[in-house]
Amino acid sequence: MRPNSDDDEDPFDSGFGGIEDLLAGMTGGDEAPVDVHEYDDEVRVVADLPETTPEDVEIRCDGRTVAIYAAVEPRPFVTRVDLPAYVDDQSGERNLNNGILEVTFDRDTDPANIGFQ
C-alpha cells in the first residue's frame, strides 16, 4: 500500500503509541533498586522498598537467585537478582526497617562441585 502524500500523520501512530506502557504492565511491576554485598561467610541483598510493611514482602531463593516481590500500590515492586555465590536458600534472614529491606544468606558450596579431582 502506498502512503498518502496528502496526509502528514503517521499511519501507525495510533496503533503503537502505548506499546511501552503495555509492555511495562506485563512485567508485573516496577523494579526496585538493589545492592548485593558478598562477604566471606554470607551474601547480603539490600533493596529500597519505600512504604512497605513486612506483610507486603515475599522473598524466594533457589540458592543462586533471589526474587523479591512487594505488594504496594499503585504498582508492586518486583526484583530478581543473580547472586555472586551460592547460598543456603533455607538460611535467609530478613529485616525491613524504614523501607530498607536486608536479606542475609549463609554462603554455600557450588552444588555442581561433587569432589572429583
Secondary structure, DSSP 8 states (H G I E B T S, - for coil): ----TT--S-TTHHHHTTHHHHHHHHTTSB---EEEEE-SSEEEEEEE-TT--GGGEEEEE-SSEEEEEE--SSS-EEEEEE-SS-B-GGG-EEEEETTEEEEEEEB---TT--S--
